[in-house]
Amino acid sequence: MPELLEHDAWQGNTGGTAWMHRLLIGSFRYVSLRLLYAVMAVCVVPFYMLLAHKGYIAMYHFFRQRMGYGRLKAFGNVYANHYRFGQIILDRFAVYAGKHFEFEVEGNDEFLSLCRHDEGFLVLSCHTGNYELAGYAFGKPTKRFNALVYSGEAPTVMENRNRLLSKNNVRMIPVSSDMSHIFLMNEALLDGEIVSIPGDRIFGSTKSLTCTFLGGSAQFPLGPYAMAAQRNLPVLAIFVMKQATYKYKVYVRRLSLGDNAPKRRDEKAQVLATQMAQAMEQIVRQYPTQWFNYYEFWQHDGQ
């Protein structure tokens, strides 16, 4: 699915101009993906590490404070993280150029089971791995997949996403200043469709939930979890993690209130957010260099 909603502290839209994007897409006809990885590793990654200093520092703090790495190992993993992020971006453009990736889906039965029911359901993403490629990993689902997206993305990227994802029954809903995206999401759920929202970044609202995540207190957006609690929606968390040049592994996790579900909506929202934080922690510990929140995620934490 598309890269979803950006945090005020880090506007994560794809850099470059339209002609640069078209040139990159065209280059995949003549240049291998591995060669582009190599060029990026030597020429692009060091430049961005120097230019995006705040992002570099935030990642260094992540590896030092959250993963417990020493200084040298933390620095090496900051580079590895930037390199992996560059691979993720190149993979997206490779798909736009017609390249194909292999997907192994763990928990696909959960997704298919909910697709067979009449009611709509919620999918939560986070800024790990390459969530956009989930739009290709599941083929063409029987329910339309409505993905809430950042409206400031580059036009070339949006055009290619629309062109390819629409074939897989995916509709993008850009965030709008007039809040019309809220109505589109509500309509989709009433029609029994899927709505995808990021579950890890606070955007456009100060309302949040506090969860323990990687040993610290982190703020998670209230909106997605309140929506699920208010409507009693089934909720899935989906992570798309890179494993090899042309291979990704997709993890589908069901978030559930359980048999002893609380009655109050705010308590239900907290339970779901806590489960999301736990699912994210498992994934991030398994794939630490695929954590792509380039700002101080624990900035409200006293540690």
C-alpha positions in Angstrom: 0.0 0.0 0.0 1.1 3.6 -0.4 3.3 5.3 2.1 0.8 6.7 4.6 0.6 10.0 6.4 3.7 11.9 7.4 4.7 13.3 10.8 5.2 17.1 11.2 8.9 16.5 12.2 9.7 14.5 9.1 8.0 15.0 5.7 8.7 11.7 4.1 7.6 12.5 0.5 9.8 11.0 -2.3 12.6 13.5 -3.2 13.5 14.5 -6.7 11.7 16.1 -9.7 9.2 14.5 -12.1 11.8 14.1 -14.9 14.2 12.4 -12.4 11.5 10.0 -11.4 10.7 9.2 -15.1 14.4 8.8 -15.8 14.8 6.3 -12.9 11.8 4.3 -14.1 13.1 4.2 -17.6 16.6 3.1 -16.4 15.2 -0.2 -15.1 14.9 -1.3 -18.8 18.7 -1.2 -19.1 20.2 -1.3 -15.6 19.9 -4.1 -13.0 18.4 -3.4 -9.6 21.5 -4.7 -7.9 23.7 -2.2 -9.8 21.4 0.7 -8.8 21.7 -0.5 -5.2 25.5 -0.3 -5.4 25.5 3.2 -6.9 23.1 4.3 -4.2 25.2 2.8 -1.4 28.4 4.6 -2.5 27.0 7.9 -3.9 23.6 8.6 -2.4 23.4 7.2 1.1 26.5 9.1 2.5 25.1 12.4 1.0 21.7 11.9 2.6 23.2 11.0 5.9 25.0 14.3 5.9 22.1 16.4 4.6 19.4 14.9 6.8 21.2 15.5 10.0 18.1 15.3 12.3 17.1 12.0 10.7 20.6 10.7 11.2 20.7 11.7 14.9 17.2 10.2 15.5 18.3 6.9 14.1 21.5 6.9 16.1 19.5 7.4 19.3 17.2 4.6 18.2 20.0 2.1 17.9 21.8 3.3 21.0 18.9 3.8 23.4 16.3 1.3 22.1 18.3 -1.5 20.6 21.2 -1.1 23.1 24.0 -1.0 20.5 27.4 0.4 21.2 28.6 3.6 19.4 30.3 1.9 16.5 27.6 -0.7 15.9 24.9 2.0 16.2 26.7 4.1 13.5 27.1 1.1 11.2 23.4 0.4 11.6 22.4 4.0 10.9 24.2 3.6 7.5 22.5 0.2 7.0 19.2 1.7 7.8 19.6 4.5 5.2 20.8 2.0 2.7 17.8 -0.2 3.3 15.5 2.8 3.0 17.1 3.6 -0.4 16.5 0.0 -1.5 12.8 0.4 -0.5 12.4 3.5 -2.6 14.2 1.9 -5.6 12.0 -1.2 -5.3 8.9 1.0 -5.6 10.2 2.6 -8.8 11.1 -0.9 -10.0 7.5 -2.0 -9.6 6.4 1.1 -11.6 8.8 0.0 -14.3 7.2 -3.5 -14.5 9.6 -5.4 -12.3 8.1 -8.2 -10.1 8.9 -9.3 -6.5 8.2 -12.5 -4.7 6.0 -12.3 -1.6 5.7 -14.8 1.2 2.6 -14.1 3.3 2.4 -15.2 6.9 -1.1 -15.0 8.2 -2.8 -14.8 4.9 -5.8 -16.8 6.2 -6.7 -14.0 8.6 -6.9 -11.5 5.6 -8.9 -13.9 3.4 -11.2 -14.8 6.2 -12.2 -11.1 6.8 -12.6 -10.6 3.1 -15.2 -13.3 3.0 -17.4 -11.5 5.5 -19.8 -8.7 4.6 -18.6 -6.2 7.2 -15.7 -3.9 6.5 -12.5 -4.0 8.5 -9.5 -1.9 9.4 -5.8 -2.5 8.4 -3.1 -0.7 10.3 0.3 0.0 8.9 3.4 1.5 10.3 6.6 3.0 8.9 8.6 -0.2 8.7 9.5 -2.1 5.6 7.8 -1.4 2.3 4.1 -1.3 3.1 3.2 0.0 -0.4 4.1 -3.4 -1.9 1.2 -4.9 0.1 -0.9 -3.6 -2.7 0.7 -6.2 -4.9 1.3 -9.0 -2.4 -2.4 -9.9 -1.9 -3.3 -9.8 -5.6 -6.8 -8.4 -6.2 -8.8 -8.8 -3.0 -12.6 -9.3 -3.2 -13.1 -6.2 -1.1 -11.9 -2.8 -2.3 -8.8 -1.6 -0.3 -9.0 2.1 0.6 -5.6 3.5 1.7 -5.3 6.8 3.4 -2.3 8.6 1.9 -0.2 11.7 2.4 -1.5 14.3 -0.1 2.0 16.0 -0.6 3.6 13.1 -2.4 5.3 13.7 -5.8 2.8 13.7 -8.7 4.9 11.1 -10.6 4.7 8.7 -7.7 1.0 9.3 -7.2 0.3 8.7 -11.0 2.2 5.4 -11.0 0.5 4.2 -7.8 -2.9 5.0 -9.2 -2.1 3.2 -12.4 -0.9 0.0 -10.8 -2.8 -0.2 -7.6 -6.2 0.4 -9.2 -5.7 -2.9 -11.1 -5.6 -4.6 -7.7 -8.8 -3.1 -6.4 -6.9 -0.5 -4.3 -8.1 3.1 -4.0 -6.0 5.9 -2.5 -7.7 8.5 -0.4 -5.4 11.6 0.0 -5.7 13.5 3.3 -7.7 16.7 2.6 -7.8 19.9 4.5 -11.6 20.0 4.3 -11.6 16.6 6.1 -13.5 15.0 3.2 -11.3 11.9 3.5 -13.1 11.1 6.8 -16.4 10.8 4.9 -14.8 8.6 2.2 -13.4 6.3 4.9 -16.8 6.1 6.6 -18.6 5.3 3.4 -16.0 2.6 2.6 -16.6 0.9 5.9 -20.4 1.1 5.6 -20.0 -0.5 2.2 -18.1 -3.4 3.8 -14.7 -2.4 2.3 -11.2 -2.3 3.8 -9.7 0.9 5.1 -6.0 1.2 5.7 -4.6 3.8 8.2 -1.1 4.2 9.7 -1.1 3.3 13.3 2.2 4.8 14.4 2.2 8.5 13.7 0.3 11.3 15.1 -1.0 13.5 12.3 -3.3 16.5 12.4 -4.4 16.0 15.9 -2.9 16.2 19.4 -5.0 13.3 20.7 -2.9 10.3 21.4 -2.5 7.1 23.4 0.6 6.2 25.4 2.0 2.7 24.9 5.2 1.0 26.1 7.3 0.4 23.0 10.9 -0.8 22.9 11.4 0.0 26.6 10.0 3.5 26.5 6.7 5.4 26.5 5.7 6.4 23.0 2.7 8.3 21.7 0.4 6.5 19.2 -2.5 8.3 17.3 -5.9 7.9 18.9 -7.9 8.1 15.7 -7.4 4.6 14.2 -7.9 2.8 17.5 -10.9 5.0 18.5 -12.5 4.3 15.1 -12.1 0.5 15.5 -13.4 0.7 19.1 -16.4 2.8 18.2 -17.5 0.6 15.3 -16.3 -2.7 16.8 -14.3 -3.3 13.6 -12.0 -6.3 13.0 -8.4 -5.0 12.9 -5.3 -6.4 11.2 -1.8 -5.1 11.4 0.3 -5.7 8.2 4.1 -5.5 7.8 5.9 -5.9 4.5 9.6 -6.6 5.2 12.4 -6.9 2.7 14.4 -10.1 2.9 16.4 -10.3 -0.4 16.8 -8.3 -3.6 13.5 -9.6 -5.1 11.8 -11.0 -2.0 9.6 -9.7 0.7 7.9 -11.3 3.6 4.4 -10.1 4.6 3.3 -10.5 8.2 -0.5 -10.3 9.0 -1.4 -10.0 12.6 -4.9 -9.9 14.1 -5.5 -7.3 16.9 -8.2 -8.5 19.2 -9.9 -7.3 22.3 -10.3 -10.9 23.5 -13.0 -12.5 25.6 -12.7 -10.0 28.4 -13.0 -6.9 26.3 -13.5 -3.7 28.2 -16.9 -1.9 27.8 -15.6 1.7 27.5 -14.5 2.8 24.1 -11.4 4.6 25.4 -10.3 1.4 27.1 -10.9 -0.7 24.0 -8.8 1.8 22.0 -6.0 1.5 24.5 -6.0 -2.3 24.3 -5.8 -2.2 20.5 -3.0 0.4 20.5 -1.1 -1.7 23.1 -1.4 -4.7 20.9 -0.2 -2.8 17.9 2.8 -1.5 19.8 3.6 -5.1 20.8 3.3 -6.3 17.2 5.5 -3.5 16.0 8.1 -4.3 18.6 8.4 -7.9 17.5 8.9 -6.8 13.9 11.4 -4.0 14.7 13.5 -6.3 16.8 13.5 -8.8 13.9 14.3 -6.1 11.3 15.9 -3.2 13.2 17.3 -1.6 10.0 13.8 -1.4 8.5 12.5 1.1 11.1 11.9 4.3 9.1 10.7 7.0 11.5 13.3 9.6 11.0 12.5 11.8 14.0 12.6 11.4 17.8 9.8 8.9 18.2 10.2 8.8 21.9 10.4 12.6 22.3 7.7 12.6 25.0 9.4 9.8 26.9 11.3 10.9 30.0 14.2 8.6 29.2 
